Amino acid sequence: MTISRLPLALFAVASIAVGCYKDDRGLLSPTRTKPMAKVLLTDAPFPFDSVQSVQVYIISIALSTHPDTGTSADSMHWVTVAAPHRQIDLLTLQQGVTDSLGIGEVTADQYKAVLVTVNVDSSAGIRWKNGSQAALRWNGSGQESYGTFVEAPIDVPDTGAVIVLDFDVGRSFPYNNRGDGAFDFFPAIRAVNRAATGSIAGTVTHDASTGSVGPVADATVTAWAGGPGYWYVISTGKTDAAGHYRLAYLLPGTYQVSVDAPKNSFASAVDANVAVNQGSETTHNVSLAAFPGAHR
């Protein structure tokens, strides 16, 4: 398998899944024989409202047709599909917003592993809202490569594909693990073919038990996959000032959706039967009772 590297068209500002091609319906260049794979980056918004920015220097993204078992990564054949070599502020990517990392040529195939290479020494890290630098342990140095969670093989047909990397900031930068007020970096990144996904969106409000109905801002919304006895987190998001949220780029299936209000101001809510269909958005509105209240 070979790759011909192309000039990268990058965004200075995060945008909604739009790239350097005016029409995403066909990613096969008329002058080339191989399909194009375009890589977008998104995130599940960071849950800490006291943080101003989370910046990571991304060097490259590579694909492999072989599954990454953890012990096989060094011997696998990887094809570099994007090489942004730039700083990304993950906090600018919320509710399905993406940043284009580049477009590269690949062979039409099923890709079962995605490798993200980061330069941790060049990464600006985390800043508090007052502008000061937060203590952060990268747990590595220089150039580090991290495997992503590929839920299902990523099909790249002859017409090309758009691959989304969902970088879950909240889970990637756990806070105060050692009781010293520092963050740690343990990347949680999910990779999917955008065309194969749907989304969940809605509004989180609180009921009249506190006097009047109103939106709940900064609530954490989590989509869980699996089933009874074994649920695991797929994506997390956060409500805005109007209580709106959106969990994007989810593969079709039934998810458990949990909502947790900030600072235990309202009771949590869990719904274990939220369906997602390919190419559509499921509306899931949630009403929270005053804390401590029953789940709804």
C-alpha positions as CSV (number, residue, x, y, z in Angstrom):
1,M,0.0,0.0,0.0
2,T,1.4,3.4,-0.9
3,I,0.4,7.0,-0.3
4,S,0.9,10.2,-2.2
5,R,1.0,13.1,0.2
6,L,-1.1,16.1,-0.9
7,P,-0.9,19.8,0.1
8,L,-3.0,20.1,3.2
9,A,-5.9,22.5,3.4
10,L,-6.3,23.4,7.1
11,F,-8.8,25.6,8.9
12,A,-7.6,28.5,11.1
13,V,-11.0,28.3,12.9
14,A,-13.0,25.2,13.8
15,S,-16.0,24.6,11.5
16,I,-18.9,22.3,11.1
17,A,-17.6,19.3,9.2
18,V,-16.7,21.2,6.1
19,G,-13.3,20.8,4.4
20,C,-11.2,22.1,1.5
21,Y,-13.5,20.3,-1.0
22,K,-16.6,22.3,-1.9
23,D,-18.6,19.1,-2.2
24,D,-18.0,16.3,0.3
25,R,-20.2,13.8,-1.6
26,G,-17.2,12.7,-3.7
27,L,-13.7,12.6,-2.4
28,L,-12.2,10.9,-5.4
29,S,-9.9,13.3,-7.2
30,P,-10.4,13.2,-11.0
31,T,-6.7,13.2,-11.5
32,R,-5.9,10.4,-9.1
33,T,-6.7,6.7,-9.0
34,K,-7.0,6.2,-5.3
35,P,-9.8,7.5,-3.0
36,M,-9.2,10.3,-0.6
37,A,-9.6,10.0,3.2
38,K,-10.3,13.2,5.0
39,V,-9.7,13.5,8.7
40,L,-11.6,15.7,11.0
41,L,-11.1,16.3,14.7
42,T,-13.8,16.8,17.2
43,D,-14.1,16.4,21.0
44,A,-16.5,15.7,23.8
45,P,-16.4,19.1,25.7
46,F,-14.2,19.4,28.7
47,P,-16.3,19.3,31.9
48,F,-14.4,21.8,33.9
49,D,-15.8,25.3,33.4
50,S,-12.7,26.9,35.0
51,V,-10.5,26.0,32.1
52,Q,-9.8,28.4,29.2
53,S,-8.0,26.2,26.7
54,V,-6.6,22.7,26.1
55,Q,-4.0,22.7,23.4
56,V,-2.4,19.6,21.9
57,Y,0.2,19.6,19.1
58,I,-0.8,17.0,16.6
59,I,1.9,15.7,14.2
60,S,0.1,13.1,12.1
61,I,-2.7,10.6,11.8
62,A,-2.1,7.1,10.3
63,L,-4.4,4.3,9.3
64,S,-3.9,0.5,9.2
65,T,-6.0,-2.3,7.8
66,H,-4.9,-4.5,10.7
67,P,-6.4,-4.3,14.2
68,D,-4.2,-2.7,16.8
69,T,-4.0,-5.3,19.6
70,G,-1.7,-3.1,21.7
71,T,1.3,-5.3,21.3
72,S,1.3,-5.3,17.5
73,A,1.4,-1.5,16.7
74,D,5.2,-1.4,16.2
75,S,5.1,-4.2,13.5
76,M,1.9,-3.0,11.7
77,H,1.9,-1.2,8.3
78,W,0.6,2.3,8.8
79,V,-0.4,4.8,6.1
80,T,-0.1,8.5,7.0
81,V,-3.3,10.2,5.9
82,A,-2.9,13.6,7.5
83,A,0.0,15.5,8.9
84,P,-1.2,18.8,10.3
85,H,1.9,19.6,12.4
86,R,0.1,22.3,14.4
87,Q,-1.5,23.2,17.7
88,I,-5.2,22.3,18.2
89,D,-7.3,23.9,21.0
90,L,-9.7,21.1,21.8
91,L,-12.1,23.4,23.7
92,T,-13.1,25.1,20.4
93,L,-14.6,21.8,19.2
94,Q,-18.0,21.3,20.8
95,Q,-21.4,19.8,19.9
96,G,-20.2,18.3,16.6
97,V,-17.9,21.1,15.6
98,T,-14.8,19.8,13.8
99,D,-11.4,21.1,12.7
100,S,-10.0,19.7,9.4
101,L,-6.6,18.0,10.0
102,G,-6.0,17.3,6.3
103,I,-6.7,15.1,3.4
104,G,-4.6,12.2,2.1
105,E,-4.7,9.4,-0.5
106,V,-5.3,5.9,0.6
107,T,-6.3,2.5,-0.9
108,A,-10.0,1.7,-0.8
109,D,-10.3,-0.8,2.1
110,Q,-11.5,-1.4,5.6
111,Y,-9.3,0.3,8.2
112,K,-9.3,-1.2,11.6
113,A,-6.8,1.0,13.5
114,V,-6.0,4.7,13.7
115,L,-2.8,6.1,15.2
116,V,-2.5,9.7,16.4
117,T,1.0,11.1,16.9
118,V,1.4,14.0,19.2
119,N,4.5,16.1,20.2
120,V,3.9,16.5,23.9
121,D,6.8,18.9,24.4
122,S,5.4,21.3,21.8
123,S,1.8,21.1,23.2
124,A,0.7,24.3,25.0
125,G,-1.3,22.3,27.5
126,I,-4.1,23.6,29.7
127,R,-4.7,27.2,30.9
128,W,-7.1,28.3,33.6
129,K,-9.5,31.1,32.8
130,N,-7.3,33.6,34.5
131,G,-4.6,32.8,31.9
132,S,-2.3,30.9,34.2
133,Q,-0.8,27.6,33.1
134,A,-2.3,24.5,34.8
135,A,0.0,21.7,36.1
136,L,-0.1,18.9,33.6
137,R,1.7,15.6,33.4
138,W,1.9,14.4,29.8
139,N,3.3,11.0,31.0
140,G,5.7,11.0,28.1
141,S,8.1,13.3,26.2
142,G,8.8,14.3,22.7
143,Q,6.9,12.5,20.0
144,E,4.3,10.0,21.3
145,S,1.8,7.9,19.3
146,Y,-1.6,6.8,20.7
147,G,-4.0,4.2,19.4
148,T,-7.7,5.2,19.1
149,F,-10.8,3.3,19.8
150,V,-12.2,2.0,16.5
151,E,-15.7,0.8,17.3
152,A,-16.2,-0.8,13.8
153,P,-13.9,-1.1,10.8
154,I,-13.8,2.2,8.9
155,D,-14.9,1.7,5.3
156,V,-13.1,3.8,2.7
157,P,-14.9,3.2,-0.6
158,D,-13.6,4.2,-4.1
159,T,-15.3,7.6,-3.6
160,G,-13.4,8.3,-0.4
161,A,-14.5,9.0,3.2
162,V,-14.5,11.5,6.0
163,I,-13.0,10.1,9.2
164,V,-13.9,11.8,12.5
165,L,-11.6,11.6,15.6
166,D,-13.6,12.3,18.7
167,F,-11.1,13.5,21.3
168,D,-12.8,13.2,24.7
169,V,-11.1,16.0,26.6
170,G,-12.8,15.3,30.0
171,R,-11.6,11.7,30.0
172,S,-8.2,12.4,28.4
173,F,-7.2,14.9,31.1
174,P,-8.3,13.6,34.5
175,Y,-7.9,16.2,37.2
176,N,-6.3,15.8,40.7
177,N,-5.7,12.1,40.4
178,R,-2.8,12.3,42.9
179,G,-4.4,14.9,45.1
180,D,-1.9,17.6,43.9
181,G,-4.2,19.8,41.7
182,A,-2.6,18.6,38.5
183,F,-4.0,17.1,35.3
184,D,-2.8,13.9,33.7
185,F,-2.8,13.0,30.0
186,F,-4.3,9.6,29.1
187,P,-5.8,10.2,25.6
188,A,-9.4,8.8,25.0
189,I,-9.9,9.1,21.2
190,R,-12.6,7.5,19.1
191,A,-12.5,7.1,15.3
192,V,-15.5,6.7,13.0
193,N,-16.5,7.1,9.4
194,R,-18.8,10.2,9.5
195,A,-21.2,8.8,6.9
196,A,-22.0,5.8,9.1
197,T,-23.1,7.8,12.1
198,G,-26.0,9.7,13.6
199,S,-26.4,11.9,16.7
200,I,-28.4,12.7,19.8
201,A,-29.4,16.2,20.7
202,G,-31.8,18.0,23.0
203,T,-32.3,20.4,25.9
204,V,-31.7,19.8,29.6
205,T,-34.0,21.7,31.9
206,H,-34.9,21.5,35.6
207,D,-38.5,21.1,36.7
208,A,-40.6,23.4,38.8
209,S,-39.5,21.9,42.1
210,T,-37.1,24.8,42.5
211,G,-39.7,27.4,41.7
212,S,-39.8,27.6,37.9
213,V,-38.7,25.6,34.9
214,G,-35.5,26.6,33.3
215,P,-32.4,25.4,31.4
216,V,-29.5,23.6,33.1
217,A,-26.1,24.9,31.9
218,D,-22.8,23.0,32.2
219,A,-24.5,19.7,32.7
220,T,-22.5,16.7,31.6
221,V,-24.3,14.4,29.1
222,T,-22.8,10.9,28.5
223,A,-23.7,8.3,25.9
224,W,-23.0,4.7,27.1
225,A,-22.9,1.6,24.9
226,G,-23.1,-2.0,25.9
227,G,-25.9,-3.4,28.0
228,P,-27.0,-4.4,31.5
229,G,-23.9,-5.4,33.5
230,Y,-21.5,-3.8,31.1
231,W,-21.9,-0.2,30.1
232,Y,-19.0,1.7,28.8
233,V,-18.6,5.4,27.8
234,I,-18.7,6.2,24.1
235,S,-19.0,10.0,24.1
236,T,-19.5,12.9,26.5
237,G,-20.8,16.4,26.0
238,K,-21.9,19.5,27.9
239,T,-24.9,21.7,27.8
240,D,-24.5,25.4,26.8
241,A,-26.1,28.3,28.6
242,A,-29.5,27.5,27.1
243,G,-29.3,23.9,28.2
244,H,-28.7,22.6,24.7
245,Y,-26.3,19.7,24.0
246,R,-25.4,17.5,21.0
247,L,-23.6,14.1,21.0
248,A,-22.4,13.7,17.4
249,Y,-20.8,10.9,15.3
250,L,-22.4,7.9,17.1
251,L,-22.8,4.6,15.3
252,P,-26.3,3.3,14.9
253,G,-27.6,1.4,18.0
254,T,-29.3,1.9,21.4
255,Y,-27.5,4.0,24.0
256,Q,-27.9,4.7,27.7
257,V,-27.8,8.5,28.1
258,S,-27.0,9.9,31.5
259,V,-27.2,13.6,32.6
260,D,-25.3,15.0,35.6
261,A,-25.9,18.6,36.7
262,P,-22.8,20.6,37.9
263,K,-22.1,20.7,41.6
264,N,-25.0,18.3,42.5
265,S,-27.5,21.2,42.0
266,F,-30.1,18.7,40.5
267,A,-30.6,15.0,40.5
268,S,-29.0,12.9,37.8
269,A,-31.1,11.3,35.1
270,V,-30.6,8.1,33.1
271,D,-32.4,6.7,30.1
272,A,-31.2,3.3,28.8
273,N,-33.2,3.3,25.6
274,V,-32.1,6.1,23.3
275,A,-31.9,4.9,19.6
276,V,-29.5,6.4,17.0
277,N,-30.0,5.8,13.3
278,Q,-27.5,6.4,10.5
279,G,-27.8,9.8,9.0
280,S,-30.3,11.2,11.4
281,E,-30.5,13.0,14.7
282,T,-32.4,11.7,17.7
283,T,-34.1,14.3,19.9
284,H,-33.7,13.5,23.6
285,N,-34.8,16.2,26.1
286,V,-34.3,15.7,29.8
287,S,-35.9,17.3,32.8
288,L,-34.0,17.2,36.1
289,A,-35.6,17.3,39.6
290,A,-34.1,19.2,42.5
291,F,-31.3,17.4,44.3
292,P,-31.7,14.9,45.9
293,G,-34.5,13.7,43.6
294,A,-35.3,10.4,41.9
295,H,-33.9,9.6,38.5
296,R,-36.3,10.3,35.6
